[in-house]
Amino acid sequence: MPRELPLRVLMLFALIVGAMHCEVVGAKPASAVAVLYPDLQEPYRSVLNSIIEGVQESIKGPVQLFSLQDDSKGEQLKAVIDAKHYGAIIALGRTGLSAALQWQGEIPIVVGALLLTPNKQDKGISGISLAVDPEIFFTYLTMIAPGVKRVHVVYSPQSSAWLIRDAIEASKKYSFELLTYKSQDIRSSALIYRTILSKSRPGEDAVWLLPDPVAADDTLILPLLLRGAWDQSIVVFASNPAYVRRGVLFGLFPDNKEMGKSLAHIAEGFLRGEDDMDVENNIVPLKDVQAAINVRTAEHIGLFISDSMRQKFSLLFPSP
């Protein structure tokens, strides 16, 4: 029979095997999330605070906030982040994303509060664009103006091709025709809008204003469309509630707290090890929205907005 090993040798062997087991089998993804956000003045500070509140309510583990007050703290921030192992970084706004990119490929980055365009080259980055999901727009459109037969949308391929692809697919579920127009600059877009207005029929045509640099601006495009839509009873809808105040029929805009919860849900996927950090850029349109409507515009173009329908809108213009 083999000789028995001394007790202390057996104990040492058990400790070594146990340590190896813990390192290989028992390792868990980091549970902490870092939130990087710019230090802004009101009203933008309240927007960010609402997003962060949604994040904090939804993340089960610790959440560490990093206010990016100035560029001089870049090295200090890197030292703090590197010293701890975070399971994900939530980056808010352009400043937050710029700061987070130094950990691209090392820590999953979830981006919010920014108008994002998917880029397959940006691996390890996920997030929610401020561009609203087209299907939600179409749902509101058919509820408010069921007689619309054509929806016209101007866009730049560089900024909005991905959203137009989603819109074309979503429009197949509805009874209207989606007509898309490529443009390269504001002046070209103005000519396209004039053509659309000249051929539009009252109650049957709608114009969707994208948050696209060539699709909408306050000085040329919006006044042009508001005059034409008012004169010809054309539906116009957009992502900017300020446009609704000025006469656009309805608009959808972020529900900031709920968007924060959705960003947290994406981050938690990385915390649980369910998502692959090295997948291609995964940017999705915004689904957490509130709605605004201009009841004066609705009445002018012959649309009836019932009391029950008004309850679906967070903002009514003119204010009651």
Beta strands, then each sheet from edge to edge (+ up, - down):
strand 1: 33-38
strand 2: 63-68
strand 3: 88-92
strand 4: 109-114
strand 5: 125-132
strand 6: 150-155
strand 7: 177-182
strand 8: 205-209
strand 9: 235-238
strand 10: 250-254
strand 11: 282-286
strand 12: 289-294
strand 13: 315-317
sheet 1: 2+ 1+ 3+ 4+ 5+ 11+
sheet 2: 7+ 6+ 8+ 9+ 10+ 12- 13-
end
